């Protein structure tokens, strides 16, 4: 399974790596647009939603970067 991440490209946290943010329910939040109602999905379904144009909330607790919505063009895999 691919590991998803993004690089913050602006602000004080510029350059840090952020993975998908897992919520307390164990799922990951995806949205088409910022104002849309969120959908919660399992990790193995993220690729499907990214292909469909959904963004993923991503953050980094270790770097104290709160979750933000990253769109598919900004998300990378390894």
PDB file of N, CA, C and O in Angstrom:
ATOM      1  N   UNK A   1       0.846  -1.181   0.000  1.00  0.00           N
ATOM      2  CA  UNK A   1       0.000   0.000   0.000  1.00  0.00           C
ATOM      3  C   UNK A   1       0.889   1.241   0.000  1.00  0.00           C
ATOM      4  O   UNK A   1       1.907   1.287   0.690  1.00  0.00           O
ATOM      5  N   UNK A   2       0.500   2.228  -0.767  1.00  0.00           N
ATOM      6  CA  UNK A   2       1.276   3.468  -0.881  1.00  0.00           C
ATOM      7  C   UNK A   2       1.179   4.273   0.414  1.00  0.00           C
ATOM      8  O   UNK A   2       0.166   4.238   1.113  1.00  0.00           O
ATOM      9  N   UNK A   3       2.241   4.987   0.710  1.00  0.00           N
ATOM     10  CA  UNK A   3       2.260   5.883   1.856  1.00  0.00           C
ATOM     11  C   UNK A   3       2.118   7.304   1.319  1.00  0.00           C
ATOM     12  O   UNK A   3       2.937   7.750   0.515  1.00  0.00           O
ATOM     13  N   UNK A   4       1.094   8.009   1.758  1.00  0.00           N
ATOM     14  CA  UNK A   4       0.820   9.360   1.266  1.00  0.00           C
ATOM     15  C   UNK A   4       1.443  10.402   2.185  1.00  0.00           C
ATOM     16  O   UNK A   4       1.516  10.210   3.399  1.00  0.00           O
ATOM     17  N   UNK A   5       1.891  11.509   1.594  1.00  0.00           N
ATOM     18  CA  UNK A   5       2.400  12.636   2.359  1.00  0.00           C
ATOM     19  C   UNK A   5       2.351  13.885   1.490  1.00  0.00           C
ATOM     20  O   UNK A   5       2.186  13.801   0.273  1.00  0.00           O
ATOM     21  N   UNK A   6       2.494  15.030   2.118  1.00  0.00           N
ATOM     22  CA  UNK A   6       2.562  16.311   1.405  1.00  0.00           C
ATOM     23  C   UNK A   6       3.621  17.160   2.095  1.00  0.00           C
ATOM     24  O   UNK A   6       3.982  16.906   3.244  1.00  0.00           O
ATOM     25  N   UNK A   7       4.111  18.161   1.390  1.00  0.00           N
ATOM     26  CA  UNK A   7       5.078  19.106   1.938  1.00  0.00           C
ATOM     27  C   UNK A   7       4.376  20.455   2.085  1.00  0.00           C
ATOM     28  O   UNK A   7       3.760  20.947   1.140  1.00  0.00           O
ATOM     29  N   UNK A   8       4.472  21.045   3.269  1.00  0.00           N
ATOM     30  CA  UNK A   8       3.890  22.370   3.501  1.00  0.00           C
ATOM     31  C   UNK A   8       4.712  23.362   2.701  1.00  0.00           C
ATOM     32  O   UNK A   8       5.938  23.383   2.813  1.00  0.00           O
ATOM     33  N   UNK A   9       4.053  24.187   1.892  1.00  0.00           N
ATOM     34  CA  UNK A   9       4.788  25.082   0.995  1.00  0.00           C
ATOM     35  C   UNK A   9       4.660  26.553   1.327  1.00  0.00           C
ATOM     36  O   UNK A   9       5.172  27.396   0.591  1.00  0.00           O
ATOM     37  N   UNK A  10       3.980  26.884   2.437  1.00  0.00           N
ATOM     38  CA  UNK A  10       3.915  28.288   2.843  1.00  0.00           C
ATOM     39  C   UNK A  10       3.741  28.387   4.357  1.00  0.00           C
ATOM     40  O   UNK A  10       3.398  27.409   5.021  1.00  0.00           O
ATOM     41  N   UNK A  11       3.982  29.580   4.889  1.00  0.00           N
ATOM     42  CA  UNK A  11       3.816  29.817   6.318  1.00  0.00           C
ATOM     43  C   UNK A  11       5.036  29.433   7.124  1.00  0.00           C
ATOM     44  O   UNK A  11       6.079  29.093   6.566  1.00  0.00           O
ATOM     45  N   UNK A  12       4.901  29.486   8.447  1.00  0.00           N
ATOM     46  CA  UNK A  12       6.040  29.224   9.321  1.00  0.00           C
ATOM     47  C   UNK A  12       6.500  27.769   9.287  1.00  0.00           C
ATOM     48  O   UNK A  12       7.646  27.478   9.627  1.00  0.00           O
ATOM     49  N   UNK A  13       5.628  26.859   8.884  1.00  0.00           N
ATOM     50  CA  UNK A  13       5.978  25.432   8.822  1.00  0.00           C
ATOM     51  C   UNK A  13       6.454  25.002   7.437  1.00  0.00           C
ATOM     52  O   UNK A  13       6.521  23.807   7.151  1.00  0.00           O
ATOM     53  N   UNK A  14       6.778  25.946   6.593  1.00  0.00           N
ATOM     54  CA  UNK A  14       7.193  25.654   5.218  1.00  0.00           C
ATOM     55  C   UNK A  14       8.303  24.594   5.207  1.00  0.00           C
ATOM     56  O   UNK A  14       9.294  24.689   5.931  1.00  0.00           O
ATOM     57  N   UNK A  15       8.095  23.580   4.354  1.00  0.00           N
ATOM     58  CA  UNK A  15       9.091  22.532   4.180  1.00  0.00           C
ATOM     59  C   UNK A  15       8.885  21.278   5.009  1.00  0.00           C
ATOM     60  O   UNK A  15       9.570  20.282   4.774  1.00  0.00           O
ATOM     61  N   UNK A  16       7.962  21.284   5.976  1.00  0.00           N
ATOM     62  CA  UNK A  16       7.775  20.066   6.761  1.00  0.00           C
ATOM     63  C   UNK A  16       6.870  19.084   6.018  1.00  0.00           C
ATOM     64  O   UNK A  16       6.042  19.472   5.194  1.00  0.00           O
ATOM     65  N   UNK A  17       7.050  17.827   6.330  1.00  0.00           N
ATOM     66  CA  UNK A  17       6.273  16.749   5.719  1.00  0.00           C
ATOM     67  C   UNK A  17       5.064  16.457   6.607  1.00  0.00           C
ATOM     68  O   UNK A  17       5.183  16.369   7.829  1.00  0.00           O
ATOM     69  N   UNK A  18       3.900  16.311   5.975  1.00  0.00           N
ATOM     70  CA  UNK A  18       2.679  16.007   6.721  1.00  0.00           C
ATOM     71  C   UNK A  18       2.011  14.756   6.147  1.00  0.00           C
ATOM     72  O   UNK A  18       1.783  14.673   4.940  1.00  0.00           O
ATOM     73  N   UNK A  19       1.700  13.792   7.000  1.00  0.00           N
ATOM     74  CA  UNK A  19       0.964  12.592   6.571  1.00  0.00           C
ATOM     75  C   UNK A  19      -0.538  12.814   6.756  1.00  0.00           C
ATOM     76  O   UNK A  19      -0.942  13.797   7.378  1.00  0.00           O
ATOM     77  N   UNK A  20      -1.366  11.919   6.227  1.00  0.00           N
ATOM     78  CA  UNK A  20      -2.811  12.018   6.470  1.00  0.00           C
ATOM     79  C   UNK A  20      -3.099  11.982   7.975  1.00  0.00           C
ATOM     80  O   UNK A  20      -2.485  11.214   8.715  1.00  0.00           O
ATOM     81  N   UNK A  21      -4.021  12.806   8.405  1.00  0.00           N
ATOM     82  CA  UNK A  21      -4.381  12.880   9.825  1.00  0.00           C
ATOM     83  C   UNK A  21      -5.440  11.826  10.145  1.00  0.00           C
ATOM     84  O   UNK A  21      -6.522  11.818   9.558  1.00  0.00           O
ATOM     85  N   UNK A  22      -5.114  10.949  11.074  1.00  0.00           N
ATOM     86  CA  UNK A  22      -6.064   9.915  11.495  1.00  0.00           C
ATOM     87  C   UNK A  22      -6.867  10.447  12.676  1.00  0.00           C
ATOM     88  O   UNK A  22      -6.301  10.899  13.671  1.00  0.00           O
ATOM     89  N   UNK A  23      -8.178  10.389  12.555  1.00  0.00           N
ATOM     90  CA  UNK A  23      -9.060  10.873  13.602  1.00  0.00           C
ATOM     91  C   UNK A  23      -9.270   9.806  14.667  1.00  0.00           C
ATOM     92  O   UNK A  23      -8.885   8.650  14.486  1.00  0.00           O
ATOM     93  N   UNK A  24      -9.880  10.200  15.769  1.00  0.00           N
ATOM     94  CA  UNK A  24     -10.089   9.276  16.895  1.00  0.00           C
ATOM     95  C   UNK A  24     -10.866   8.034  16.515  1.00  0.00           C
ATOM     96  O   UNK A  24     -10.706   6.981  17.132  1.00  0.00           O
ATOM     97  N   UNK A  25     -11.708   8.154  15.499  1.00  0.00           N
ATOM     98  CA  UNK A  25     -12.493   6.998  15.061  1.00  0.00           C
ATOM     99  C   UNK A  25     -11.663   6.061  14.181  1.00  0.00           C
ATOM    100  O   UNK A  25     -12.174   5.048  13.703  1.00  0.00           O
ATOM    101  N   UNK A  26     -10.376   6.396  13.964  1.00  0.00           N
ATOM    102  CA  UNK A  26      -9.484   5.544  13.187  1.00  0.00           C
ATOM    103  C   UNK A  26      -9.563   5.772  11.686  1.00  0.00           C
ATOM    104  O   UNK A  26      -8.909   5.072  10.914  1.00  0.00           O
ATOM    105  N   UNK A  27     -10.364   6.753  11.270  1.00  0.00           N
ATOM    106  CA  UNK A  27     -10.561   7.006   9.845  1.00  0.00           C
ATOM    107  C   UNK A  27      -9.896   8.321   9.424  1.00  0.00           C
ATOM    108  O   UNK A  27      -9.419   9.091  10.257  1.00  0.00           O
ATOM    109  N   UNK A  28      -9.880   8.554   8.117  1.00  0.00           N
ATOM    110  CA  UNK A  28      -9.246   9.732   7.527  1.00  0.00           C
ATOM    111  C   UNK A  28     -10.320  10.565   6.837  1.00  0.00           C
ATOM    112  O   UNK A  28     -11.253  10.023   6.244  1.00  0.00           O
ATOM    113  N   UNK A  29     -10.178  11.894   6.920  1.00  0.00           N
ATOM    114  CA  UNK A  29     -11.205  12.787   6.383  1.00  0.00           C
ATOM    115  C   UNK A  29     -10.854  13.235   4.967  1.00  0.00           C
ATOM    116  O   UNK A  29      -9.729  13.655   4.697  1.00  0.00           O
ATOM    117  N   UNK A  30     -11.834  13.138   4.069  1.00  0.00           N
ATOM    118  CA  UNK A  30     -11.673  13.606   2.694  1.00  0.00           C
ATOM    119  C   UNK A  30     -12.834  14.547   2.357  1.00  0.00           C
ATOM    120  O   UNK A  30     -13.938  14.411   2.883  1.00  0.00           O
ATOM    121  N   UNK A  31     -12.552  15.515   1.456  1.00  0.00           N
ATOM    122  CA  UNK A  31     -13.567  16.471   0.998  1.00  0.00           C
ATOM    123  C   UNK A  31     -13.249  16.869  -0.428  1.00  0.00           C
ATOM    124  O   UNK A  31     -12.087  16.861  -0.835  1.00  0.00           O
ATOM    125  N   UNK A  32     -14.273  17.217  -1.189  1.00  0.00           N
ATOM    126  CA  UNK A  32     -14.077  17.745  -2.544  1.00  0.00           C
ATOM    127  C   UNK A  32     -13.619  19.202  -2.469  1.00  0.00           C
ATOM    128  O   UNK A  32     -12.688  19.607  -3.164  1.00  0.00           O
ATOM    129  N   UNK A  33     -14.284  19.980  -1.619  1.00  0.00           N
ATOM    130  CA  UNK A  33     -13.958  21.396  -1.429  1.00  0.00           C
ATOM    131  C   UNK A  33     -13.957  21.691   0.070  1.00  0.00           C
ATOM    132  O   UNK A  33     -14.536  20.946   0.861  1.00  0.00           O
ATOM    133  N   UNK A  34     -13.312  22.766   0.439  1.00  0.00           N
ATOM    134  CA  UNK A  34     -13.183  23.127   1.847  1.00  0.00           C
ATOM    135  C   UNK A  34     -14.531  23.217   2.574  1.00  0.00           C
ATOM    136  O   UNK A  34     -14.643  22.791   3.723  1.00  0.00           O
ATOM    137  N   UNK A  35     -15.546  23.764   1.913  1.00  0.00           N
ATOM    138  CA  UNK A  35     -16.849  23.953   2.560  1.00  0.00           C
ATOM    139  C   UNK A  35     -17.730  22.706   2.575  1.00  0.00           C
ATOM    140  O   UNK A  35     -18.759  22.691   3.251  1.00  0.00           O
ATOM    141  N   UNK A  36     -17.350  21.674   1.854  1.00  0.00           N
ATOM    142  CA  UNK A  36     -18.170  20.461   1.797  1.00  0.00           C
ATOM    143  C   UNK A  36     -18.167  19.723   3.130  1.00  0.00           C
ATOM    144  O   UNK A  36     -17.258  19.867   3.948  1.00  0.00           O
ATOM    145  N   UNK A  37     -19.198  18.941   3.314  1.00  0.00           N
ATOM    146  CA  UNK A  37     -19.289  18.075   4.480  1.00  0.00           C
ATOM    147  C   UNK A  37     -18.229  16.973   4.343  1.00  0.00           C
ATOM    148  O   UNK A  37     -18.078  16.408   3.259  1.00  0.00           O
ATOM    149  N   UNK A  38     -17.498  16.658   5.408  1.00  0.00           N
ATOM    150  CA  UNK A  38     -16.445  15.647   5.302  1.00  0.00           C
ATOM    151  C   UNK A  38     -16.985  14.226   5.178  1.00  0.00           C
ATOM    152  O   UNK A  38     -18.072  13.898   5.654  1.00  0.00           O
ATOM    153  N   UNK A  39     -16.184  13.407   4.526  1.00  0.00           N
ATOM    154  CA  UNK A  39     -16.441  11.974   4.443  1.00  0.00           C
ATOM    155  C   UNK A  39     -15.266  11.301   5.134  1.00  0.00           C
ATOM    156  O   UNK A  39     -14.120  11.704   4.936  1.00  0.00           O
ATOM    157  N   UNK A  40     -15.533  10.287   5.937  1.00  0.00           N
ATOM    158  CA  UNK A  40     -14.468   9.581   6.645  1.00  0.00           C
ATOM    159  C   UNK A  40     -14.261   8.222   5.999  1.00  0.00           C
ATOM    160  O   UNK A  40     -15.211   7.466   5.795  1.00  0.00           O
ATOM    161  N   UNK A  41     -12.995   7.917   5.677  1.00  0.00           N
ATOM    162  CA  UNK A  41     -12.683   6.674   4.964  1.00  0.00           C
ATOM    163  C   UNK A  41     -11.505   5.957   5.620  1.00  0.00           C
ATOM    164  O   UNK A  41     -10.745   6.549   6.386  1.00  0.00           O
ATOM    165  N   UNK A  42     -11.375   4.687   5.307  1.00  0.00           N
ATOM    166  CA  UNK A  42     -10.239   3.910   5.786  1.00  0.00           C
ATOM    167  C   UNK A  42      -9.018   4.211   4.926  1.00  0.00           C
ATOM    168  O   UNK A  42      -9.146   4.673   3.792  1.00  0.00           O
ATOM    169  N   UNK A  43      -7.840   3.948   5.467  1.00  0.00           N
ATOM    170  CA  UNK A  43      -6.580   4.269   4.792  1.00  0.00           C
ATOM    171  C   UNK A  43      -6.485   3.642   3.407  1.00  0.00           C
ATOM    172  O   UNK A  43      -6.016   4.285   2.468  1.00  0.00           O
ATOM    173  N   UNK A  44      -6.923   2.399   3.271  1.00  0.00           N
ATOM    174  CA  UNK A  44      -6.791   1.719   1.978  1.00  0.00           C
ATOM    175  C   UNK A  44      -7.711   2.308   0.897  1.00  0.00           C
ATOM    176  O   UNK A  44      -7.556   1.977  -0.278  1.00  0.00           O
ATOM    177  N   UNK A  45      -8.660   3.171   1.270  1.00  0.00           N
ATOM    178  CA  UNK A  45      -9.555   3.800   0.298  1.00  0.00           C
ATOM    179  C   UNK A  45      -9.097   5.202  -0.122  1.00  0.00           C
ATOM    180  O   UNK A  45      -9.697   5.799  -1.016  1.00  0.00           O
ATOM    181  N   UNK A  46      -8.040   5.737   0.510  1.00  0.00           N
ATOM    182  CA  UNK A  46      -7.597   7.093   0.197  1.00  0.00           C
ATOM    183  C   UNK A  46      -7.233   7.262  -1.277  1.00  0.00           C
ATOM    184  O   UNK A  46      -7.590   8.274  -1.881  1.00  0.00           O
ATOM    185  N   UNK A  47      -6.544   6.310  -1.858  1.00  0.00           N
ATOM    186  CA  UNK A  47      -6.129   6.419  -3.265  1.00  0.00           C
ATOM    187  C   UNK A  47      -7.338   6.579  -4.178  1.00  0.00           C
ATOM    188  O   UNK A  47      -7.301   7.368  -5.122  1.00  0.00           O
ATOM    189  N   UNK A  48      -8.392   5.848  -3.910  1.00  0.00           N
ATOM    190  CA  UNK A  48      -9.637   5.945  -4.694  1.00  0.00           C
ATOM    191  C   UNK A  48     -10.199   7.365  -4.665  1.00  0.00           C
ATOM    192  O   UNK A  48     -10.576   7.922  -5.696  1.00  0.00           O
ATOM    193  N   UNK A  49     -10.247   7.935  -3.469  1.00  0.00           N
ATOM    194  CA  UNK A  49     -10.793   9.279  -3.314  1.00  0.00           C
ATOM    195  C   UNK A  49      -9.879  10.329  -3.931  1.00  0.00           C
ATOM    196  O   UNK A  49     -10.365  11.295  -4.520  1.00  0.00           O
ATOM    197  N   UNK A  50      -8.574  10.162  -3.808  1.00  0.00           N
ATOM    198  CA  UNK A  50      -7.635  11.097  -4.444  1.00  0.00           C
ATOM    199  C   UNK A  50      -7.822  11.075  -5.958  1.00  0.00           C
ATOM    200  O   UNK A  50      -7.821  12.125  -6.600  1.00  0.00           O
ATOM    201  N   UNK A  51      -7.978   9.902  -6.520  1.00  0.00           N
ATOM    202  CA  UNK A  51      -8.219   9.778  -7.965  1.00  0.00           C
ATOM    203  C   UNK A  51      -9.528  10.459  -8.369  1.00  0.00           C
ATOM    204  O   UNK A  51      -9.671  10.914  -9.504  1.00  0.00           O
ATOM    205  N   UNK A  52     -10.475  10.526  -7.443  1.00  0.00           N
ATOM    206  CA  UNK A  52     -11.763  11.164  -7.706  1.00  0.00           C
ATOM    207  C   UNK A  52     -11.746  12.667  -7.455  1.00  0.00           C
ATOM    208  O   UNK A  52     -12.786  13.319  -7.556  1.00  0.00           O
ATOM    209  N   UNK A  53     -10.583  13.226  -7.130  1.00  0.00           N
ATOM    210  CA  UNK A  53     -10.465  14.663  -6.942  1.00  0.00           C
ATOM    211  C   UNK A  53     -10.687  15.165  -5.525  1.00  0.00           C
ATOM    212  O   UNK A  53     -10.775  16.373  -5.303  1.00  0.00           O
ATOM    213  N   UNK A  54     -10.778  14.256  -4.565  1.00  0.00           N
ATOM    214  CA  UNK A  54     -10.971  14.647  -3.173  1.00  0.00           C
ATOM    215  C   UNK A  54      -9.648  15.067  -2.545  1.00  0.00           C
ATOM    216  O   UNK A  54      -8.587  14.541  -2.883  1.00  0.00           O
ATOM    217  N   UNK A  55      -9.733  16.027  -1.623  1.00  0.00           N
ATOM    218  CA  UNK A  55      -8.578  16.415  -0.825  1.00  0.00           C
ATOM    219  C   UNK A  55      -8.585  15.629   0.475  1.00  0.00           C
ATOM    220  O   UNK A  55      -9.613  15.073   0.863  1.00  0.00           O
ATOM    221  N   UNK A  56      -7.439  15.579   1.152  1.00  0.00           N
ATOM    222  CA  UNK A  56      -7.294  14.827   2.400  1.00  0.00           C
ATOM    223  C   UNK A  56      -6.784  15.767   3.488  1.00  0.00           C
ATOM    224  O   UNK A  56      -5.890  16.577   3.246  1.00  0.00           O
ATOM    225  N   UNK A  57      -7.355  15.658   4.683  1.00  0.00           N
ATOM    226  CA  UNK A  57      -6.841  16.440   5.816  1.00  0.00           C
ATOM    227  C   UNK A  57      -5.536  15.796   6.260  1.00  0.00           C
ATOM    228  O   UNK A  57      -5.477  14.599   6.543  1.00  0.00           O
ATOM    229  N   UNK A  58      -4.477  16.628   6.315  1.00  0.00           N
ATOM    230  CA  UNK A  58      -3.149  16.136   6.666  1.00  0.00           C
ATOM    231  C   UNK A  58      -2.533  17.070   7.696  1.00  0.00           C
ATOM    232  O   UNK A  58      -2.719  18.285   7.634  1.00  0.00           O
ATOM    233  N   UNK A  59      -1.803  16.499   8.639  1.00  0.00           N
ATOM    234  CA  UNK A  59      -1.150  17.285   9.678  1.00  0.00           C
ATOM    235  C   UNK A  59       0.006  16.512  10.283  1.00  0.00           C
ATOM    236  O   UNK A  59       0.205  15.338   9.972  1.00  0.00           O
ATOM    237  N   UNK A  60       0.773  17.172  11.154  1.00  0.00           N
ATOM    238  CA  UNK A  60       1.937  16.550  11.766  1.00  0.00           C
ATOM    239  C   UNK A  60       1.997  16.966  13.229  1.00  0.00           C
ATOM    240  O   UNK A  60       2.397  18.086  13.546  1.00  0.00           O
ATOM    241  N   UNK A  61       1.598  16.059  14.124  1.00  0.00           N
ATOM    242  CA  UNK A  61       1.590  16.353  15.560  1.00  0.00           C
ATOM    243  C   UNK A  61       2.993  16.650  16.088  1.00  0.00           C
ATOM    244  O   UNK A  61       3.166  17.546  16.913  1.00  0.00           O
ATOM    245  N   UNK A  62       3.987  15.909  15.620  1.00  0.00           N
ATOM    246  CA  UNK A  62       5.360  16.099  16.101  1.00  0.00           C
ATOM    247  C   UNK A  62       5.874  17.499  15.805  1.00  0.00           C
ATOM    248  O   UNK A  62       6.638  18.060  16.591  1.00  0.00           O
ATOM    249  N   UNK A  63       5.463  18.063  14.684  1.00  0.00           N
ATOM    250  CA  UNK A  63       5.886  19.411  14.282  1.00  0.00           C
ATOM    251  C   UNK A  63       4.861  20.472  14.686  1.00  0.00           C
ATOM    252  O   UNK A  63       5.020  21.653  14.375  1.00  0.00           O
ATOM    253  N   UNK A  64       3.806  20.036  15.383  1.00  0.00           N
ATOM    254  CA  UNK A  64       2.711  20.924  15.821  1.00  0.00           C
ATOM    255  C   UNK A  64       2.052  21.640  14.648  1.00  0.00           C
ATOM    256  O   UNK A  64       1.716  22.822  14.733  1.00  0.00           O
ATOM    257  N   UNK A  65       1.873  20.907  13.557  1.00  0.00           N
ATOM    258  CA  UNK A  65       1.177  21.456  12.395  1.00  0.00           C
ATOM    259  C   UNK A  65      -0.233  20.869  12.375  1.00  0.00           C
ATOM    260  O   UNK A  65      -0.395  19.669  12.157  1.00  0.00           O
ATOM    261  N   UNK A  66      -1.264  21.706  12.602  1.00  0.00           N
ATOM    262  CA  UNK A  66      -2.641  21.189  12.660  1.00  0.00           C
ATOM    263  C   UNK A  66      -3.105  20.673  11.302  1.00  0.00           C
ATOM    264  O   UNK A  66      -2.584  21.095  10.270  1.00  0.00           O
ATOM    265  N   UNK A  67      -4.074  19.768  11.293  1.00  0.00           N
ATOM    266  CA  UNK A  67      -4.570  19.218  10.039  1.00  0.00           C
ATOM    267  C   UNK A  67      -5.170  20.290   9.129  1.00  0.00           C
ATOM    268  O   UNK A  67      -5.942  21.142   9.569  1.00  0.00           O
ATOM    269  N   UNK A  68      -4.803  20.226   7.872  1.00  0.00           N
ATOM    270  CA  UNK A  68      -5.344  21.110   6.857  1.00  0.00           C
ATOM    271  C   UNK A  68      -5.709  20.292   5.635  1.00  0.00           C
ATOM    272  O   UNK A  68      -5.258  19.156   5.488  1.00  0.00           O
ATOM    273  N   UNK A  69      -6.513  20.853   4.766  1.00  0.00           N
ATOM    274  CA  UNK A  69      -6.956  20.141   3.572  1.00  0.00           C
ATOM    275  C   UNK A  69      -5.924  20.283   2.458  1.00  0.00           C
ATOM    276  O   UNK A  69      -5.615  21.395   2.031  1.00  0.00           O
ATOM    277  N   UNK A  70      -5.393  19.163   1.992  1.00  0.00           N
ATOM    278  CA  UNK A  70      -4.438  19.131   0.893  1.00  0.00           C
ATOM    279  C   UNK A  70      -5.114  18.453  -0.293  1.00  0.00           C
ATOM    280  O   UNK A  70      -5.682  17.368  -0.166  1.00  0.00           O
ATOM    281  N   UNK A  71      -5.043  19.110  -1.445  1.00  0.00           N
ATOM    282  CA  UNK A  71      -5.682  18.597  -2.638  1.00  0.00           C
ATOM    283  C   UNK A  71      -4.761  17.598  -3.347  1.00  0.00           C
ATOM    284  O   UNK A  71      -3.557  17.586  -3.093  1.00  0.00           O
ATOM    285  N   UNK A  72      -5.314  16.759  -4.233  1.00  0.00           N
ATOM    286  CA  UNK A  72      -4.533  15.682  -4.874  1.00  0.00           C
ATOM    287  C   UNK A  72      -3.245  16.135  -5.558  1.00  0.00           C
ATOM    288  O   UNK A  72      -2.253  15.406  -5.534  1.00  0.00           O
ATOM    289  N   UNK A  73      -3.238  17.321  -6.167  1.00  0.00           N
ATOM    290  CA  UNK A  73      -2.036  17.766  -6.871  1.00  0.00           C
ATOM    291  C   UNK A  73      -0.861  18.003  -5.923  1.00  0.00           C
ATOM    292  O   UNK A  73       0.287  18.022  -6.366  1.00  0.00           O
ATOM    293  N   UNK A  74      -1.127  18.185  -4.623  1.00  0.00           N
ATOM    294  CA  UNK A  74      -0.084  18.430  -3.629  1.00  0.00           C
ATOM    295  C   UNK A  74       0.372  17.173  -2.890  1.00  0.00           C
ATOM    296  O   UNK A  74       1.360  17.204  -2.157  1.00  0.00           O
ATOM    297  N   UNK A  75      -0.346  16.073  -3.084  1.00  0.00           N
ATOM    298  CA  UNK A  75      -0.077  14.854  -2.329  1.00  0.00           C
ATOM    299  C   UNK A  75       0.832  13.921  -3.134  1.00  0.00           C
ATOM    300  O   UNK A  75       0.631  13.690  -4.326  1.00  0.00           O
ATOM    301  N   UNK A  76       1.833  13.402  -2.436  1.00  0.00           N
ATOM    302  CA  UNK A  76       2.810  12.500  -3.055  1.00  0.00           C
ATOM    303  C   UNK A  76       2.717  11.111  -2.426  1.00  0.00           C
ATOM    304  O   UNK A  76       2.109  10.930  -1.371  1.00  0.00           O
ATOM    305  N   UNK A  77       3.317  10.159  -3.079  1.00  0.00           N
ATOM    306  CA  UNK A  77       3.372   8.798  -2.527  1.00  0.00           C
ATOM    307  C   UNK A  77       4.809   8.308  -2.528  1.00  0.00           C
ATOM    308  O   UNK A  77       5.650   8.800  -3.279  1.00  0.00           O
ATOM    309  N   UNK A  78       5.074   7.329  -1.673  1.00  0.00           N
ATOM    310  CA  UNK A  78       6.387   6.669  -1.705  1.00  0.00           C
ATOM    311  C   UNK A  78       6.167   5.185  -1.757  1.00  0.00           C
ATOM    312  O   UNK A  78       7.130   4.419  -1.790  1.00  0.00           O
TER     313      UNK A  78
END
